[in-house]
């Protein structure tokens, strides 16, 4: 199914910008506009259950896995750990230099922001030649999720969450 009017009417999204609407508002809009079959694809995507069904989402999942593997491997090497014990599946052969560079960023907040910039670019690159299809809608949804996440995430809240995780982790370790 084609979604010319829906996609043309959506606000432009750019990595790092504020989300132009809430996820609830986007969900309501899509519930009105998508076909029943495409609503099901969106529902499955939200629950990470459709990656085996939709080729676009299979590629998205593979991209994220590879991105996380590269970042994990680089961080393991930096700390003298064996990357093979910490990655899922195989390492991709074609590692973009900007992804390797992201692993060198010491500021966790900035590193996360740069990871999302790479994800945004992938979504744009992989839907640019598609004309108003479900894949464009799914990519838009994924981009909105990232923007909404950043709207509530601040450096201070991130540091607090990180410190809480470390404190909980230390509570669980006994040294006898």
ABEGO torsion letter per residue (X at the ends): XBBAAAAAABBBBBBGBBBABBAAAAAAAAAAABBAAAAAAAAAAAAGAAAAABAAAAAAAAAAAAAAAAAAAAAAAAAGBBAAAABBEBBBABBBAAAAAAAABABAAAAAAAAAAAAAAAAAAAAAABBGBAAAAAAAAAAAAAAAAAAABBAAAAAAAAAAAAAAAAAABBBX
